[in-house]
Amino acid sequence: MTEELISAVTLAETRAQMVTAVKNLAAAKDPKAISTLIAVFGYNNPAAAMVALDALIELGEIAVPQLLEHIDDYNYGARAYSIRTLAAIADPRALDVLITVAATDFAPSVRRAAAKGLGNLHWHKLSFPENKTAINRALDTLLLISQDTDWSIRYAAVVGLQALAKIADVQQSILTRLKQMLANDVEKAVRARIQLAYTNCGF
């Protein structure tokens, strides 16, 4: 059954047929569909890609190894969908990829997705002291990109820092940086997002 649904995706001739085929494949909720759903990210069909993204998020942790293995280095649109999916699943196995992408990727949309994801990983899945090291690596990356010249990256860094501030050990470092940004950032949207972070974090 799943093989037939996969074939329907690969044989789709129009954008509408592709969306329908991906919806049918997603409904199967079969891990055998993971590689095909990831491939949809590169088909330049945003509607189908969003269906695939939601399906992979629903499949959850079982999709993470293939998502990490098949990140597209050449198609930034496909890469952005993969990073958004990994960020939503929040498996800490994605930490290295999210750090690298947030700090160095050439595509702002991909960097923003990674930055937001860095604050929300399921740290409890790591044992001590590995989890402490991982949290500090995420914090260091978010602090670094909070100084980026692109205001949208700084904005995404604030989103990531707000999420990471749920962890008591790093709250003071985050609060200090947010205060600096609130005083010095020239972009009104970034300052407004910092104010929202203050409210949501109870600072």
C-alpha positions in Angstrom: 0.0 0.0 0.0 2.7 2.5 1.0 4.7 1.6 -2.1 1.7 2.5 -4.3 1.4 5.9 -2.5 5.1 6.6 -2.9 4.8 5.8 -6.6 1.9 8.2 -6.9 4.2 11.0 -5.5 7.0 10.2 -7.9 4.6 10.0 -10.9 2.6 13.1 -10.2 2.6 15.4 -13.3 1.0 18.5 -12.0 1.4 20.6 -8.8 -2.2 19.7 -7.7 -1.6 16.0 -8.3 1.6 16.2 -6.2 -0.2 17.9 -3.3 -2.9 15.2 -3.4 -0.4 12.4 -3.6 1.7 13.8 -0.7 -1.5 14.1 1.4 -2.4 10.5 0.7 1.1 9.4 1.6 1.2 11.5 4.7 -2.1 10.0 5.9 -0.5 6.5 5.9 1.8 7.6 8.7 4.3 4.9 7.6 8.0 5.3 8.4 8.7 3.8 4.9 7.5 7.1 3.5 10.1 9.2 5.2 12.7 9.4 2.4 10.0 10.3 -0.1 8.5 13.0 2.1 12.0 14.5 2.5 12.5 14.4 -1.2 9.3 16.5 -1.6 11.1 19.4 0.0 13.1 19.8 -3.2 10.2 19.7 -5.7 9.6 23.5 -5.7 6.0 22.9 -4.6 5.4 24.8 -1.3 2.0 23.4 -0.7 3.2 19.8 -1.0 6.3 20.6 1.0 4.2 21.9 3.9 2.2 18.7 3.9 5.4 16.7 3.9 6.8 18.8 6.8 3.7 18.3 8.9 3.8 14.5 8.2 7.5 14.2 9.2 6.9 16.2 12.4 4.1 13.8 13.3 6.3 10.8 12.6 8.7 12.5 15.0 12.0 11.1 16.3 12.1 8.2 13.9 12.5 10.6 11.0 15.5 12.4 12.5 18.3 10.2 11.2 17.1 10.5 7.6 16.5 14.2 7.9 20.0 14.7 9.1 21.4 12.5 6.4 19.6 14.1 3.5 19.9 17.9 4.2 20.2 19.5 0.8 23.4 21.5 0.6 22.5 23.0 -2.8 18.7 23.8 -2.5 18.2 26.3 0.3 14.5 26.0 0.1 14.6 22.3 0.7 17.2 22.8 3.4 15.0 25.3 5.1 12.1 22.8 5.3 14.4 20.2 6.7 15.7 22.5 9.4 12.2 23.6 10.3 11.2 20.0 10.6 14.2 19.2 12.8 13.5 22.3 14.9 9.9 21.2 15.4 10.7 17.6 16.3 13.3 19.1 18.8 15.4 16.0 19.0 18.9 16.9 20.4 20.6 14.8 17.8 20.0 17.8 15.5 22.1 20.1 17.7 25.3 20.0 15.6 23.4 20.7 12.4 21.3 23.5 14.0 24.4 25.2 15.4 26.3 25.1 12.1 23.4 26.3 10.1 22.4 29.1 12.5 26.0 30.4 12.6 27.1 29.9 9.0 24.4 29.2 6.4 24.2 31.6 3.5 20.4 31.6 3.4 18.8 33.8 6.1 15.5 31.8 6.2 17.5 28.6 7.0 19.5 30.4 9.7 16.3 31.8 11.3 14.7 28.4 11.4 17.8 26.9 13.1 18.1 29.7 15.6 14.5 29.3 16.7 15.0 25.6 17.0 18.1 25.8 19.2 16.1 27.1 22.1 13.5 24.3 22.1 15.5 21.1 21.9 14.4 18.3 24.3 17.4 18.6 26.6 16.0 16.0 29.0 16.8 13.3 26.4 20.5 13.9 27.1 22.2 12.6 30.2 24.3 14.7 32.6 26.8 16.2 31.9 26.2 15.9 28.1 23.0 18.0 28.4 24.8 20.8 30.2 27.4 21.0 27.5 24.8 20.9 24.8 22.8 23.7 26.4 25.9 25.9 26.7 26.8 25.3 23.1 23.3 26.3 22.0 23.5 29.4 24.2 26.9 30.4 22.8 25.6 30.1 19.3 22.5 32.2 20.0 24.6 34.9 21.8 26.9 35.0 18.8 24.2 35.4 16.2 22.4 37.9 18.4 25.1 40.3 17.1 24.5 39.5 13.4 24.3 42.4 11.0 21.0 41.0 9.6 18.2 42.2 12.0 16.1 39.2 11.1 18.8 36.9 12.4 19.0 38.9 15.6 15.2 38.6 15.9 15.4 34.9 15.5 18.2 34.7 18.1 15.9 36.5 20.6 13.2 33.9 19.9 15.7 31.1 20.6 17.1 32.8 23.7 13.5 33.2 25.1 12.9 29.5 24.7 16.3 28.6 26.2 15.6 30.9 29.2 13.3 28.1 30.6 16.6 26.6 31.9 17.5 28.2 35.2 21.3 27.8 34.7 21.4 30.1 31.7 18.8 32.6 32.6 21.2 35.2 33.9 23.4 35.1 30.8 20.3 35.5 28.6 18.9 38.3 30.6 22.2 40.2 30.5 22.3 39.9 26.7 18.7 40.9 26.2 19.2 44.0 28.3 22.2 44.9 26.1 20.2 44.4 22.9 17.3 46.4 24.2 19.6 49.3 24.9 21.6 49.2 21.8 19.8 47.4 18.9 18.8 49.9 16.2 15.9 47.8 14.8 12.5 48.5 16.3 11.2 45.1 15.6 14.1 43.4 17.4 13.5 45.6 20.5 9.8 44.8 20.4 10.6 41.1 20.3 12.9 41.5 23.3 10.1 43.2 25.3 7.8 40.2 24.4 10.6 37.9 25.6 10.8 39.8 28.9 7.0 39.4 29.4 6.9 35.7 28.5 9.9 34.8 30.6 8.8 36.8 33.6 12.0 38.9 33.7 
